[in-house]
């Protein structure tokens, strides 16, 4: 697809009327009064959040010449995500180390404010929110919002912004955006729109496929296999739901790795994992069916115990634990199991082990 280079004379005019302007125009116009643009995302940012921040930083620096900062909220522990940061040499500033300035424009991507998925301080005002989740956030007072739940990835929106502004997409940015979209839409059934597929087609020739292969096939730490073994041993089937528990969870992102693996079991439609990381019960859900309402269901299950949200077939959440005593953890696990079965209209019955106890004992003795 042919592209024209960015022309400084064609930058959006902040004094022109906003009617008829594209969203990317209005986004850029709103940044003119600020000295710096700081990008934030959700805790344990994934490739969609990281790629979106990188793409928007390129847009802002190229189009209106503002300095930018890309932040990291919490750990990045999943092997593929760590490789994404390493091979693309991303310069991420921990959000707790940012020196906030009075005239910063703070832009949140791939998330929404006050959804319980941040350590980003509420005292710092947000200028803009760009996201593709249908998890409702508190958008009061945010000057610019672009929330498109019909898109599979925030990186798709960012690719459209770059295309609208006629900006060349460098190989590093294209690689990040492409991989960010892929991670969001390559499950089955695919949560992809026509816009996501168009962005993938546009970005593929520009991206470094060797780097993407390196990220996809990132080497796994020992803790990954320990976590999977514990999940296998603690997994129970309740009709079309598979529930796994991991305590302790070596890293918060490993709950998602468990359900990404478990949802491929041919006899279930939903996979759930709950894992204790420090003083938090980390939750993750995947579904293998359309119209699964995973985010909506997990919000219903968690209720006032914590925070949760997500997509039709992917969801996550967290519950702060007042106590990590084994009895307290067992109590909340029992309550979540009861709520999940009720939400899916499954009879509250004794679960069937994914791996029978006899086979586990035989394997240990052999």
C-alpha positions in Angstrom: 0.0 0.0 0.0 1.5 3.3 -1.1 2.1 5.9 1.6 3.0 9.6 1.5 5.6 11.0 3.9 4.4 13.3 6.6 4.2 16.9 5.4 4.7 19.4 8.3 2.6 21.9 6.4 -0.4 19.6 6.5 -0.4 19.2 10.3 -3.9 19.7 11.8 -4.6 23.3 12.7 -5.6 23.6 16.4 -7.6 26.8 15.5 -9.7 25.1 12.8 -13.3 24.0 13.7 -13.5 20.4 14.9 -16.5 19.4 12.7 -15.5 17.0 9.9 -12.2 16.2 11.5 -11.0 12.6 11.8 -10.4 11.2 15.3 -6.7 11.2 14.7 -6.9 14.9 13.9 -8.8 15.7 17.0 -6.4 13.6 19.1 -3.4 15.5 17.8 -5.1 18.9 18.0 -5.8 18.3 21.7 -2.1 17.7 22.4 -0.8 21.1 21.1 -1.1 23.0 24.4 1.0 20.4 26.3 4.8 20.2 26.6 5.1 16.4 26.8 2.9 13.3 26.2 3.1 10.4 28.6 1.5 7.1 27.7 0.2 4.6 30.3 -1.6 1.3 30.0 -2.8 -1.5 32.3 -0.8 -3.6 34.8 1.4 -6.2 33.3 1.1 -4.5 29.9 0.7 -6.9 27.0 1.9 -6.5 23.4 -1.3 -4.8 22.4 -0.8 -2.1 25.0 2.9 -1.8 24.4 2.6 -1.7 20.6 -0.2 0.9 20.9 1.9 3.1 23.1 4.9 2.8 20.7 2.8 3.5 17.6 1.1 6.6 19.2 4.5 7.9 20.4 5.7 7.7 16.8 2.6 9.5 15.6 3.0 12.3 18.2 6.8 12.8 17.7 6.5 12.7 13.9 3.4 14.7 13.4 3.6 17.5 16.1 7.1 17.2 17.4 6.2 16.6 21.1 8.5 14.5 23.3 6.9 11.3 24.6 7.4 8.8 27.5 6.2 5.2 27.3 5.6 3.6 30.8 5.4 0.2 32.3 2.8 -0.5 35.0 3.9 -3.5 37.0 5.9 -6.6 35.9 6.2 -8.0 32.4 6.7 -11.7 33.2 5.2 -13.7 30.4 8.1 -15.1 28.3 6.7 -13.8 24.9 6.0 -10.4 26.4 9.5 -10.1 27.9 10.9 -11.1 24.5 8.7 -8.5 22.8 10.3 -5.8 25.0 13.8 -7.1 24.7 14.0 -7.8 20.9 12.3 -4.5 20.1 14.6 -2.7 22.6 11.6 -0.8 24.1 12.6 2.0 26.5 9.9 1.7 29.3 9.8 3.9 32.3 8.2 2.2 35.4 5.1 4.2 36.1 6.1 4.7 39.8 9.3 6.4 38.6 7.7 9.0 36.3 8.3 12.6 37.3 4.9 14.0 36.6 5.0 17.5 35.2 2.2 20.1 35.4 1.9 20.4 31.6 1.9 16.7 30.7 -0.7 15.2 28.5 -1.3 11.7 29.9 -2.8 9.2 27.5 -4.2 5.8 28.6 -4.2 3.1 25.9 -5.7 -0.4 25.9 -7.5 0.2 29.2 -9.8 2.7 30.9 -9.4 4.6 34.2 -10.5 3.3 37.6 -11.2 -0.2 36.4 -8.8 -1.7 39.1 -6.2 -2.6 36.5 -3.6 0.1 37.3 -1.2 1.4 39.9 -1.3 4.7 37.9 -2.1 7.4 40.5 -5.7 8.7 40.3 -4.4 12.2 41.2 -2.8 12.6 37.8 -5.5 13.8 35.3 -5.9 11.9 32.1 -6.2 13.9 28.8 -7.1 11.0 26.5 -8.2 7.3 26.5 -7.8 5.1 23.5 -9.1 1.5 23.9 -10.9 -1.5 22.4 -12.3 -3.1 25.6 -16.0 -3.0 26.6 -15.1 -2.9 30.3 -16.6 0.4 31.4 -14.2 2.9 32.9 -14.7 6.3 34.6 -14.3 8.7 31.7 -15.6 11.8 33.4 -13.3 14.8 32.7 -11.3 13.0 29.9 -11.0 15.5 27.0 -10.6 12.9 24.3 -11.9 9.3 24.1 -11.9 6.7 21.4 -13.4 3.5 22.6 -14.1 0.9 19.9 -15.2 -2.4 21.4 -15.9 -3.7 17.9 -12.2 -3.8 17.2 -10.1 -6.8 18.3 -7.0 -4.7 19.2 -6.1 -1.2 20.2 -3.1 -1.5 17.8 -5.6 -1.6 15.0 -6.9 1.9 16.0 -3.3 3.1 16.2 -2.5 1.7 12.8 -5.5 3.6 11.4 -4.3 6.9 13.1 -1.0 6.5 11.4 -2.6 5.7 8.0 -5.0 8.7 8.3 -2.1 11.0 9.0 0.0 9.7 6.1 2.9 8.7 8.3 5.5 6.1 7.2 5.5 3.2 9.7 9.1 2.1 10.6 9.9 -1.5 10.8 10.2 -1.5 14.6 6.8 0.1 15.0 5.2 -2.1 12.3 6.5 -5.2 14.1 5.1 -4.1 17.4 1.7 -3.2 16.0 1.5 -6.4 14.0 2.4 -8.7 16.9 0.1 -6.7 19.2 -2.9 -7.3 16.9 -2.0 -11.0 16.4 -1.9 -11.7 20.1 -5.5 -10.3 20.4 -7.2 -11.9 17.4 -5.5 -15.3 16.7 -7.5 -17.3 19.2 -10.5 -19.4 18.0 -13.1 -18.3 17.4 -11.3 -15.1 16.3 -12.3 -11.8 17.9 -11.3 -9.8 14.8 -13.1 -7.2 12.7 -12.5 -6.3 9.1 -10.5 -3.3 10.4 -8.2 -5.7 12.3 -7.6 -7.9 9.2 -7.0 -4.8 7.0 -4.4 -3.6 9.5 -2.7 -7.0 9.6 -2.4 -7.0 5.8 -1.0 -3.5 5.8 1.6 -4.1 8.5 2.8 -7.5 7.4 5.1 -6.4 4.6 6.6 -3.7 6.9 7.3 -5.9 9.9 10.4 -7.9 10.7 9.1 -11.5 10.5 12.3 -12.9 12.1 11.8 -10.8 15.2 8.2 -11.9 15.4 9.2 -15.6 15.2 11.7 -15.0 17.9 9.0 -13.4 20.1 6.5 -16.2 19.4 9.0 -18.9 20.3 10.5 -17.2 23.4 12.3 -19.6 25.8 10.4 -20.6 28.9 11.6 -20.4 32.5 11.5 -23.3 34.9 8.6 -21.7 36.8 6.4 -22.0 33.7 6.5 -25.8 33.9 6.1 -25.9 37.7 3.0 -23.7 37.3 1.5 -25.8 34.5 2.1 -29.0 36.5 0.3 -27.5 39.6 -2.5 -26.3 37.4 -2.9 -29.8 35.8 -3.1 -31.4 39.3 -5.6 -28.9 40.6 -7.9 -28.8 37.5 -11.6 -29.9 37.8 -14.2 -30.2 35.2 -17.8 -29.0 35.9 -19.8 -29.9 32.8 -18.5 -27.4 30.2 -16.3 -25.4 32.6 -12.7 -26.3 33.6 -11.4 -24.6 36.8 -7.7 -24.6 37.8 -6.1 -23.2 40.9 -2.4 -22.3 41.5 -1.1 -21.3 44.9 1.3 -19.7 44.9 1.4 -18.2 41.3 5.0 -17.6 40.3 4.1 -14.6 38.2 0.7 -12.8 37.7 0.6 -13.4 34.0 0.9 -17.1 34.3 -2.8 -17.4 35.1 -3.5 -16.4 31.5 -0.9 -18.9 30.3 -2.8 -21.6 32.1 -6.1 -20.8 30.5 -4.6 -20.3 27.1 -3.5 -23.9 27.4 -6.5 -25.4 29.1 -9.1 -24.0 26.8 -7.9 -26.3 24.1 -9.3 -29.3 26.0 -12.0 -30.6 23.6 -14.7 -31.2 26.2 -15.1 -27.7 27.7 -16.3 -24.3 26.6 -14.8 -22.2 29.4 -11.4 -22.4 31.2 -10.8 -20.5 34.4 -7.7 -20.1 36.5 -7.2 -18.5 39.8 -3.8 -18.0 41.3 -2.4 -16.3 44.4 0.3 -13.8 43.7 1.5 -12.1 46.8 -1.7 -10.8 48.5 -3.9 -10.9 45.3 -6.0 -13.6 43.7 -5.3 -13.2 40.0 -8.1 -14.5 37.7 -8.1 -15.4 34.0 -10.8 -16.8 31.7 -10.9 -18.0 28.2 -13.8 -19.4 26.1 -13.9 -21.5 22.9 -17.4 -20.4 21.8 -18.9 -17.3 20.2 -21.1 -15.0 22.3 -19.4 -16.3 25.4 -19.6 -13.0 27.3 -16.5 -13.9 29.3 -15.8 -10.4 30.5 -19.4 -9.8 31.5 -19.6 -13.2 33.3 -16.3 -12.7 35.2 -17.5 -9.2 36.4 -20.7 -10.9 37.6 -18.7 -13.6 39.4 -16.3 -11.3 41.0 -18.9 -8.7 42.0 -17.7 -6.5 44.8 -14.9 -8.8 45.8 -12.5 -7.2 43.4 -12.3 -6.0 39.7 -12.8 -7.9 36.5 -13.5 -7.3 32.8 -12.5 -8.2 29.3 -13.8 -9.4 25.9 -16.4 -11.8 24.7 -14.0 -14.8 24.9 -11.1 -13.4 27.1 -11.3 -11.9 30.5 -9.2 -11.2 33.6 -9.5 -9.8 37.1 -8.0 -9.6 40.5 -9.3 -9.9 44.1 -7.3 -8.4 47.0 -6.9 -11.0 49.8 -7.3 -9.9 53.4 -5.6 -13.1 54.4 -3.4 -15.6 52.5 -4.0 -18.4 55.1 -4.9 -21.7 53.4 -8.4 -21.7 54.9 -9.1 -18.2 53.8 -8.0 -19.0 50.2 -10.1 -22.2 50.2 -13.2 -20.1 51.3 -12.8 -17.6 48.5 -12.1 -20.4 46.0 -15.3 -22.1 47.0 -17.3 -18.9 46.7 -16.0 -18.2 43.2 -16.7 -21.8 42.1 -20.3 -21.5 43.4 -20.8 -18.1 41.6 -19.2 -19.4 38.4 -21.4 -22.4 38.2 -24.5 -20.3 38.9 -23.5 -17.8 36.2 -23.1 -20.6 33.6 -26.3 -22.3 34.9 -24.3 -25.5 35.7 -25.6 -27.7 38.5 -23.5 -27.3 41.6 -21.9 -30.7 41.8 -18.7 -32.4 42.6 -16.1 -31.7 39.9 -14.2 -34.4 38.0 -10.5 -34.2 38.0 -8.9 -33.4 34.6 -6.1 -35.9 35.6 -7.4 -38.7 37.8 -5.8 -38.8 41.2 -4.8 -42.5 40.7 -2.9 -41.6 37.6 -1.1 -38.8 39.4 -0.1 -41.1 42.2 1.1 -43.8 39.8 3.2 -41.3 37.9 4.8 -40.1 41.1 5.6 -43.7 42.1 7.0 -44.7 38.8 
